[in-house]
Amino acid sequence: MMEGLSQYKLSIGYFESLEFLLPLGNEYKVMGVILAEDLITYLIDDGNFPYLYPFHLFEVIDNSISNKWHFKVYKINDELFSYARATWGYYESCFADNH
């Protein structure tokens, strides 16, 4: 696991022994951003399946945001509130509960 990640809450599904299998040195397009408890995660499709990765694993080389992205803040009575506090990304990632 990347150094420094363990200082964040691991209750959102990451474990201290978790290894991420993304190849180093590649560029990845961020499909969405989720604030989950106190950890920012990036939704990245590595070619196999979209997955949430902690932001610590990446260096941002282009910090522009698509004008097609949306934003949602989760309220305490939302089904995903126990996990997510806010989401940025394409429409379905923010507003389709079953997405």
C-alpha positions in Angstrom: 0.0 0.0 0.0 1.2 3.5 -0.7 2.9 5.2 2.2 0.6 7.6 4.0 -2.6 5.9 3.0 -2.9 4.1 6.3 -3.5 7.4 8.1 -6.9 7.6 6.5 -9.9 5.6 7.6 -9.7 2.1 6.2 -13.4 1.3 7.0 -14.4 2.2 3.4 -13.0 -1.1 2.1 -9.3 -0.7 1.9 -7.0 -2.8 4.0 -3.4 -2.1 5.1 -2.2 -5.1 3.1 -4.1 -4.2 -0.1 -2.0 -3.9 -3.3 -3.2 -2.0 -6.3 -2.4 -3.6 -9.6 -2.3 -0.5 -11.8 0.9 -0.4 -13.8 3.2 2.5 -12.8 3.9 5.3 -15.3 0.6 5.0 -17.2 -1.8 7.8 -17.6 -5.4 7.2 -16.5 -8.5 9.2 -17.2 -10.5 10.0 -14.0 -14.2 9.1 -14.7 -15.4 10.5 -11.4 -14.3 11.6 -7.9 -15.9 10.4 -4.7 -15.4 11.8 -1.2 -15.9 8.8 1.0 -15.6 9.5 4.7 -12.3 11.4 4.8 -10.7 9.9 1.7 -10.9 11.2 -1.9 -11.0 8.4 -4.4 -10.8 8.5 -8.2 -13.0 6.3 -10.4 -10.7 4.8 -13.0 -11.2 2.2 -15.7 -7.9 0.5 -16.2 -9.4 -1.5 -19.2 -10.8 -4.3 -17.1 -13.4 -2.7 -14.8 -14.0 0.7 -13.2 -12.7 0.8 -9.7 -12.2 3.4 -7.0 -8.5 4.2 -6.2 -7.2 6.5 -3.4 -6.0 9.8 -4.7 -2.5 9.2 -3.2 -1.7 6.7 -5.9 -1.7 9.4 -8.6 -0.1 12.6 -9.7 -2.5 14.9 -11.4 -1.1 16.1 -14.8 -4.2 17.8 -16.1 -6.5 19.4 -13.5 -9.2 20.5 -15.8 -12.8 19.2 -15.2 -15.2 18.3 -18.0 -18.1 20.7 -18.4 -20.3 17.5 -18.6 -19.6 16.5 -15.1 -22.1 16.9 -12.3 -21.9 17.1 -8.5 -24.0 15.5 -5.7 -23.8 15.9 -2.0 -25.3 13.0 -0.1 -27.8 13.7 2.7 -27.9 11.6 5.8 -31.0 9.8 4.7 -29.5 8.8 1.3 -28.8 5.1 0.9 -25.1 5.7 0.0 -24.5 8.2 2.9 -22.8 5.6 5.0 -20.1 5.4 2.4 -20.1 8.6 0.2 -20.3 12.2 1.2 -20.1 13.7 -2.3 -19.6 12.6 -5.9 -18.3 14.4 -9.0 -18.6 12.9 -12.4 -20.8 11.9 -15.3 -24.6 12.2 -14.8 -25.3 8.5 -13.9 -22.5 8.4 -11.4 -24.1 11.2 -9.5 -27.8 10.6 -9.9 -28.6 7.0 -10.8 -28.9 5.1 -7.5 -28.4 1.7 -9.1 -25.4 2.8 -11.2 
